[in-house]
Amino acid sequence: MSDLVPLAHARCMPRRGSEHRLTDASIRELLSQLPDWELAENSHAVTRTFSFKDYYRTMSFVNALAHIANAEDHHPDLSVHYDRCVVRFSTHDVGGLSENDFICAAKADQLAG
């Protein structure tokens, strides 16, 4: 990922095959740009819990995130609750994490910001 383009402004690209799976060093570097995100225990996903005042705001976030995910053609796993949404990104087609996961995580941060 280029240092010149912020993650939230980058675009997802089709990524299939293990050659697109990020190395541990790349994951650490990209994760440092997303301080509210955590690496899942198996290192195959990044997660973040977004908290909201009420169900309406939670659902507004979920619907807007769904729109972004469709535009990027990269879809998260979501766990939706009354006042929060747990977002989990991974790239199944590479068997781990790709740049797309970090791009979409940054877009989710920007949305919630």
CNS distance restraints for C-alpha pairs under 8 A (distance, minus, plus):
assign (resid   1 and name CA) (resid   5 and name CA) 7.85 0.50 0.50
assign (resid   1 and name CA) (resid  99 and name CA) 7.14 0.50 0.50
assign (resid   5 and name CA) (resid   9 and name CA) 6.49 0.50 0.50
assign (resid   5 and name CA) (resid  10 and name CA) 6.36 0.50 0.50
assign (resid   6 and name CA) (resid  10 and name CA) 6.54 0.50 0.50
assign (resid   7 and name CA) (resid 102 and name CA) 6.95 0.50 0.50
assign (resid   7 and name CA) (resid 103 and name CA) 4.93 0.50 0.50
assign (resid   7 and name CA) (resid 106 and name CA) 5.83 0.50 0.50
assign (resid   7 and name CA) (resid 107 and name CA) 7.62 0.50 0.50
assign (resid   8 and name CA) (resid 103 and name CA) 5.79 0.50 0.50
assign (resid   8 and name CA) (resid 104 and name CA) 7.23 0.50 0.50
assign (resid   8 and name CA) (resid 105 and name CA) 7.99 0.50 0.50
assign (resid   8 and name CA) (resid 106 and name CA) 4.77 0.50 0.50
assign (resid   8 and name CA) (resid 107 and name CA) 4.76 0.50 0.50
assign (resid   8 and name CA) (resid 110 and name CA) 6.97 0.50 0.50
assign (resid   9 and name CA) (resid 103 and name CA) 7.84 0.50 0.50
assign (resid   9 and name CA) (resid 107 and name CA) 7.78 0.50 0.50
assign (resid  10 and name CA) (resid 103 and name CA) 6.33 0.50 0.50
assign (resid  11 and name CA) (resid  72 and name CA) 6.77 0.50 0.50
assign (resid  11 and name CA) (resid 100 and name CA) 7.80 0.50 0.50
assign (resid  11 and name CA) (resid 103 and name CA) 7.03 0.50 0.50
assign (resid  12 and name CA) (resid  72 and name CA) 5.61 0.50 0.50
assign (resid  12 and name CA) (resid  73 and name CA) 7.45 0.50 0.50
assign (resid  12 and name CA) (resid  74 and name CA) 7.35 0.50 0.50
assign (resid  12 and name CA) (resid  99 and name CA) 7.66 0.50 0.50
assign (resid  12 and name CA) (resid 100 and name CA) 5.11 0.50 0.50
assign (resid  12 and name CA) (resid 103 and name CA) 6.84 0.50 0.50
assign (resid  12 and name CA) (resid 104 and name CA) 7.82 0.50 0.50
assign (resid  13 and name CA) (resid 100 and name CA) 7.05 0.50 0.50
assign (resid  15 and name CA) (resid  20 and name CA) 6.10 0.50 0.50
assign (resid  15 and name CA) (resid  93 and name CA) 6.93 0.50 0.50
assign (resid  15 and name CA) (resid  94 and name CA) 6.95 0.50 0.50
assign (resid  15 and name CA) (resid  98 and name CA) 7.55 0.50 0.50
assign (resid  16 and name CA) (resid  20 and name CA) 6.67 0.50 0.50
assign (resid  16 and name CA) (resid  93 and name CA) 4.93 0.50 0.50
assign (resid  16 and name CA) (resid  94 and name CA) 5.40 0.50 0.50
assign (resid  17 and name CA) (resid  21 and name CA) 7.51 0.50 0.50
assign (resid  17 and name CA) (resid  93 and name CA) 6.08 0.50 0.50
assign (resid  17 and name CA) (resid  94 and name CA) 4.72 0.50 0.50
assign (resid  17 and name CA) (resid  95 and name CA) 7.76 0.50 0.50
assign (resid  18 and name CA) (resid  93 and name CA) 7.85 0.50 0.50
assign (resid  18 and name CA) (resid  94 and name CA) 4.69 0.50 0.50
assign (resid  18 and name CA) (resid  95 and name CA) 6.54 0.50 0.50
assign (resid  19 and name CA) (resid  94 and name CA) 7.42 0.50 0.50
assign (resid  20 and name CA) (resid  94 and name CA) 6.10 0.50 0.50
assign (resid  20 and name CA) (resid  98 and name CA) 6.10 0.50 0.50
assign (resid  21 and name CA) (resid  94 and name CA) 5.40 0.50 0.50
assign (resid  21 and name CA) (resid  95 and name CA) 6.88 0.50 0.50
assign (resid  21 and name CA) (resid  96 and name CA) 5.84 0.50 0.50
assign (resid  21 and name CA) (resid  97 and name CA) 5.55 0.50 0.50
assign (resid  21 and name CA) (resid  98 and name CA) 5.20 0.50 0.50
assign (resid  22 and name CA) (resid  26 and name CA) 5.87 0.50 0.50
assign (resid  22 and name CA) (resid  27 and name CA) 6.20 0.50 0.50
assign (resid  22 and name CA) (resid  96 and name CA) 7.52 0.50 0.50
assign (resid  22 and name CA) (resid  97 and name CA) 5.75 0.50 0.50
assign (resid  22 and name CA) (resid  98 and name CA) 5.43 0.50 0.50
assign (resid  22 and name CA) (resid  99 and name CA) 7.29 0.50 0.50
assign (resid  23 and name CA) (resid  27 and name CA) 6.20 0.50 0.50
assign (resid  24 and name CA) (resid  28 and name CA) 6.21 0.50 0.50
assign (resid  25 and name CA) (resid  29 and name CA) 6.22 0.50 0.50
assign (resid  26 and name CA) (resid  30 and name CA) 6.13 0.50 0.50
assign (resid  27 and name CA) (resid  31 and name CA) 5.85 0.50 0.50
assign (resid  27 and name CA) (resid  97 and name CA) 7.73 0.50 0.50
assign (resid  28 and name CA) (resid  32 and name CA) 6.14 0.50 0.50
assign (resid  29 and name CA) (resid  33 and name CA) 7.17 0.50 0.50
assign (resid  30 and name CA) (resid  34 and name CA) 7.08 0.50 0.50
assign (resid  30 and name CA) (resid 102 and name CA) 6.80 0.50 0.50
assign (resid  31 and name CA) (resid  35 and name CA) 6.71 0.50 0.50
assign (resid  31 and name CA) (resid  37 and name CA) 7.06 0.50 0.50
assign (resid  31 and name CA) (resid  38 and name CA) 7.73 0.50 0.50
assign (resid  31 and name CA) (resid 102 and name CA) 7.53 0.50 0.50
assign (resid  34 and name CA) (resid 105 and name CA) 7.72 0.50 0.50
assign (resid  34 and name CA) (resid 106 and name CA) 6.83 0.50 0.50
assign (resid  36 and name CA) (resid  48 and name CA) 6.55 0.50 0.50
assign (resid  37 and name CA) (resid  46 and name CA) 6.30 0.50 0.50
assign (resid  37 and name CA) (resid  47 and name CA) 5.52 0.50 0.50
assign (resid  37 and name CA) (resid  48 and name CA) 4.90 0.50 0.50
assign (resid  37 and name CA) (resid 105 and name CA) 7.95 0.50 0.50
assign (resid  38 and name CA) (resid  46 and name CA) 5.45 0.50 0.50
assign (resid  38 and name CA) (resid  47 and name CA) 5.31 0.50 0.50
assign (resid  38 and name CA) (resid  48 and name CA) 6.40 0.50 0.50
assign (resid  39 and name CA) (resid  43 and name CA) 5.70 0.50 0.50
assign (resid  39 and name CA) (resid  44 and name CA) 7.68 0.50 0.50
assign (resid  39 and name CA) (resid  45 and name CA) 6.07 0.50 0.50
assign (resid  39 and name CA) (resid  46 and name CA) 4.61 0.50 0.50
assign (resid  39 and name CA) (resid  47 and name CA) 6.48 0.50 0.50
assign (resid  40 and name CA) (resid  44 and name CA) 6.48 0.50 0.50
assign (resid  40 and name CA) (resid  45 and name CA) 5.25 0.50 0.50
assign (resid  40 and name CA) (resid  46 and name CA) 5.59 0.50 0.50
assign (resid  40 and name CA) (resid  47 and name CA) 6.56 0.50 0.50
assign (resid  43 and name CA) (resid  96 and name CA) 7.34 0.50 0.50
assign (resid  43 and name CA) (resid  97 and name CA) 7.88 0.50 0.50
assign (resid  44 and name CA) (resid  90 and name CA) 6.25 0.50 0.50
assign (resid  44 and name CA) (resid  95 and name CA) 7.25 0.50 0.50
assign (resid  44 and name CA) (resid  96 and name CA) 4.28 0.50 0.50
assign (resid  44 and name CA) (resid  97 and name CA) 5.64 0.50 0.50
assign (resid  45 and name CA) (resid  88 and name CA) 6.41 0.50 0.50
assign (resid  45 and name CA) (resid  89 and name CA) 5.47 0.50 0.50
assign (resid  45 and name CA) (resid  90 and name CA) 4.57 0.50 0.50
assign (resid  45 and name CA) (resid  91 and name CA) 7.91 0.50 0.50
assign (resid  45 and name CA) (resid  96 and name CA) 6.65 0.50 0.50
assign (resid  45 and name CA) (resid  97 and name CA) 6.09 0.50 0.50
assign (resid  46 and name CA) (resid  88 and name CA) 5.66 0.50 0.50
assign (resid  46 and name CA) (resid  89 and name CA) 5.43 0.50 0.50
assign (resid  46 and name CA) (resid  90 and name CA) 6.74 0.50 0.50
assign (resid  46 and name CA) (resid 101 and name CA) 7.50 0.50 0.50
assign (resid  47 and name CA) (resid  86 and name CA) 6.98 0.50 0.50
assign (resid  47 and name CA) (resid  87 and name CA) 5.50 0.50 0.50
assign (resid  47 and name CA) (resid  88 and name CA) 4.40 0.50 0.50
assign (resid  47 and name CA) (resid  89 and name CA) 6.51 0.50 0.50
assign (resid  48 and name CA) (resid  86 and name CA) 5.76 0.50 0.50
assign (resid  48 and name CA) (resid  87 and name CA) 5.45 0.50 0.50
assign (resid  48 and name CA) (resid  88 and name CA) 6.79 0.50 0.50
assign (resid  49 and name CA) (resid  84 and name CA) 6.65 0.50 0.50
assign (resid  49 and name CA) (resid  85 and name CA) 5.67 0.50 0.50
assign (resid  49 and name CA) (resid  86 and name CA) 4.27 0.50 0.50
assign (resid  49 and name CA) (resid  87 and name CA) 6.26 0.50 0.50
assign (resid  50 and name CA) (resid  84 and name CA) 5.41 0.50 0.50
assign (resid  50 and name CA) (resid  85 and name CA) 5.28 0.50 0.50
assign (resid  50 and name CA) (resid  86 and name CA) 6.29 0.50 0.50
assign (resid  50 and name CA) (resid  87 and name CA) 7.71 0.50 0.50
assign (resid  50 and name CA) (resid 112 and name CA) 7.72 0.50 0.50
assign (resid  51 and name CA) (resid  58 and name CA) 7.58 0.50 0.50
assign (resid  51 and name CA) (resid  83 and name CA) 5.83 0.50 0.50
assign (resid  51 and name CA) (resid  84 and name CA) 4.25 0.50 0.50
assign (resid  51 and name CA) (resid  85 and name CA) 6.64 0.50 0.50
assign (resid  52 and name CA) (resid  57 and name CA) 6.07 0.50 0.50
assign (resid  52 and name CA) (resid  58 and name CA) 5.76 0.50 0.50
assign (resid  52 and name CA) (resid  83 and name CA) 4.92 0.50 0.50
assign (resid  52 and name CA) (resid  84 and name CA) 5.62 0.50 0.50
assign (resid  53 and name CA) (resid  57 and name CA) 6.72 0.50 0.50
assign (resid  53 and name CA) (resid  58 and name CA) 7.79 0.50 0.50
assign (resid  53 and name CA) (resid  83 and name CA) 5.88 0.50 0.50
assign (resid  54 and name CA) (resid  58 and name CA) 6.36 0.50 0.50
assign (resid  54 and name CA) (resid  82 and name CA) 6.25 0.50 0.50
assign (resid  54 and name CA) (resid  83 and name CA) 4.96 0.50 0.50
assign (resid  55 and name CA) (resid  59 and name CA) 6.07 0.50 0.50
assign (resid  55 and name CA) (resid  81 and name CA) 7.60 0.50 0.50
assign (resid  55 and name CA) (resid  82 and name CA) 4.66 0.50 0.50
assign (resid  55 and name CA) (resid  83 and name CA) 5.52 0.50 0.50
assign (resid  56 and name CA) (resid  60 and name CA) 6.09 0.50 0.50
assign (resid  57 and name CA) (resid  61 and name CA) 6.23 0.50 0.50
assign (resid  57 and name CA) (resid  83 and name CA) 7.86 0.50 0.50
assign (resid  58 and name CA) (resid  62 and name CA) 6.28 0.50 0.50
assign (resid  58 and name CA) (resid  80 and name CA) 7.75 0.50 0.50
assign (resid  58 and name CA) (resid  81 and name CA) 7.71 0.50 0.50
assign (resid  58 and name CA) (resid  82 and name CA) 6.89 0.50 0.50
assign (resid  58 and name CA) (resid  83 and name CA) 5.95 0.50 0.50
assign (resid  58 and name CA) (resid  84 and name CA) 6.00 0.50 0.50
assign (resid  58 and name CA) (resid  85 and name CA) 6.72 0.50 0.50
assign (resid  59 and name CA) (resid  63 and name CA) 6.04 0.50 0.50
assign (resid  60 and name CA) (resid  64 and name CA) 6.16 0.50 0.50
assign (resid  61 and name CA) (resid  65 and name CA) 5.96 0.50 0.50
assign (resid  61 and name CA) (resid 111 and name CA) 7.58 0.50 0.50
assign (resid  61 and name CA) (resid 112 and name CA) 7.16 0.50 0.50
assign (resid  62 and name CA) (resid  66 and name CA) 6.08 0.50 0.50
assign (resid  62 and name CA) (resid  80 and name CA) 7.95 0.50 0.50
assign (resid  62 and name CA) (resid  85 and name CA) 7.54 0.50 0.50
assign (resid  63 and name CA) (resid  67 and name CA) 6.40 0.50 0.50
assign (resid  64 and name CA) (resid  68 and name CA) 6.45 0.50 0.50
assign (resid  64 and name CA) (resid 111 and name CA) 7.82 0.50 0.50
assign (resid  65 and name CA) (resid  69 and name CA) 6.05 0.50 0.50
assign (resid  65 and name CA) (resid 108 and name CA) 6.53 0.50 0.50
assign (resid  65 and name CA) (resid 111 and name CA) 7.56 0.50 0.50
assign (resid  66 and name CA) (resid  70 and name CA) 6.16 0.50 0.50
assign (resid  66 and name CA) (resid  75 and name CA) 7.58 0.50 0.50
assign (resid  67 and name CA) (resid  71 and name CA) 6.24 0.50 0.50
assign (resid  68 and name CA) (resid  72 and name CA) 6.15 0.50 0.50
assign (resid  68 and name CA) (resid 107 and name CA) 7.81 0.50 0.50
assign (resid  69 and name CA) (resid  73 and name CA) 5.68 0.50 0.50
assign (resid  69 and name CA) (resid  74 and name CA) 5.21 0.50 0.50
assign (resid  69 and name CA) (resid  75 and name CA) 5.01 0.50 0.50
assign (resid  69 and name CA) (resid  76 and name CA) 7.33 0.50 0.50
assign (resid  69 and name CA) (resid 104 and name CA) 7.36 0.50 0.50
assign (resid  70 and name CA) (resid  74 and name CA) 6.65 0.50 0.50
assign (resid  70 and name CA) (resid  75 and name CA) 6.93 0.50 0.50
assign (resid  72 and name CA) (resid 104 and name CA) 7.82 0.50 0.50
assign (resid  74 and name CA) (resid 100 and name CA) 7.11 0.50 0.50
assign (resid  74 and name CA) (resid 101 and name CA) 7.79 0.50 0.50
assign (resid  74 and name CA) (resid 104 and name CA) 7.47 0.50 0.50
assign (resid  75 and name CA) (resid  89 and name CA) 7.37 0.50 0.50
assign (resid  76 and name CA) (resid  87 and name CA) 6.36 0.50 0.50
assign (resid  76 and name CA) (resid  88 and name CA) 5.46 0.50 0.50
assign (resid  76 and name CA) (resid  89 and name CA) 4.83 0.50 0.50
assign (resid  76 and name CA) (resid  90 and name CA) 7.25 0.50 0.50
assign (resid  77 and name CA) (resid  87 and name CA) 6.02 0.50 0.50
assign (resid  77 and name CA) (resid  88 and name CA) 5.09 0.50 0.50
assign (resid  77 and name CA) (resid  89 and name CA) 6.52 0.50 0.50
assign (resid  78 and name CA) (resid  85 and name CA) 6.69 0.50 0.50
assign (resid  78 and name CA) (resid  86 and name CA) 5.68 0.50 0.50
assign (resid  78 and name CA) (resid  87 and name CA) 4.91 0.50 0.50
assign (resid  78 and name CA) (resid  88 and name CA) 6.40 0.50 0.50
assign (resid  79 and name CA) (resid  85 and name CA) 5.61 0.50 0.50
assign (resid  79 and name CA) (resid  86 and name CA) 4.99 0.50 0.50
assign (resid  79 and name CA) (resid  87 and name CA) 6.72 0.50 0.50
assign (resid  80 and name CA) (resid  84 and name CA) 6.38 0.50 0.50
assign (resid  80 and name CA) (resid  85 and name CA) 4.56 0.50 0.50
assign (resid  80 and name CA) (resid  86 and name CA) 6.54 0.50 0.50
assign (resid  81 and name CA) (resid  85 and name CA) 5.94 0.50 0.50
assign (resid  89 and name CA) (resid 101 and name CA) 5.34 0.50 0.50
assign (resid  89 and name CA) (resid 104 and name CA) 7.83 0.50 0.50
assign (resid  89 and name CA) (resid 105 and name CA) 7.28 0.50 0.50
assign (resid  90 and name CA) (resid  96 and name CA) 6.03 0.50 0.50
assign (resid  90 and name CA) (resid  97 and name CA) 5.26 0.50 0.50
assign (resid  90 and name CA) (resid  98 and name CA) 7.27 0.50 0.50
assign (resid  90 and name CA) (resid 101 and name CA) 5.76 0.50 0.50
assign (resid  91 and name CA) (resid  95 and name CA) 6.36 0.50 0.50
assign (resid  91 and name CA) (resid  96 and name CA) 5.64 0.50 0.50
assign (resid  91 and name CA) (resid  97 and name CA) 5.47 0.50 0.50
assign (resid  91 and name CA) (resid  98 and name CA) 6.10 0.50 0.50
assign (resid  91 and name CA) (resid 100 and name CA) 7.58 0.50 0.50
assign (resid  91 and name CA) (resid 101 and name CA) 6.82 0.50 0.50
assign (resid  92 and name CA) (resid  96 and name CA) 6.40 0.50 0.50
assign (resid  94 and name CA) (resid  98 and name CA) 7.24 0.50 0.50
assign (resid  97 and name CA) (resid 101 and name CA) 6.37 0.50 0.50
assign (resid  98 and name CA) (resid 102 and name CA) 7.35 0.50 0.50
assign (resid  99 and name CA) (resid 103 and name CA) 6.23 0.50 0.50
assign (resid 100 and name CA) (resid 104 and name CA) 6.11 0.50 0.50
assign (resid 101 and name CA) (resid 105 and name CA) 6.06 0.50 0.50
assign (resid 102 and name CA) (resid 106 and name CA) 6.09 0.50 0.50
assign (resid 103 and name CA) (resid 107 and name CA) 6.35 0.50 0.50
assign (resid 104 and name CA) (resid 108 and name CA) 6.15 0.50 0.50
assign (resid 105 and name CA) (resid 109 and name CA) 6.28 0.50 0.50
assign (resid 106 and name CA) (resid 110 and name CA) 6.18 0.50 0.50
assign (resid 107 and name CA) (resid 111 and name CA) 6.11 0.50 0.50
assign (resid 108 and name CA) (resid 112 and name CA) 6.24 0.50 0.50
assign (resid 109 and name CA) (resid 113 and name CA) 5.85 0.50 0.50
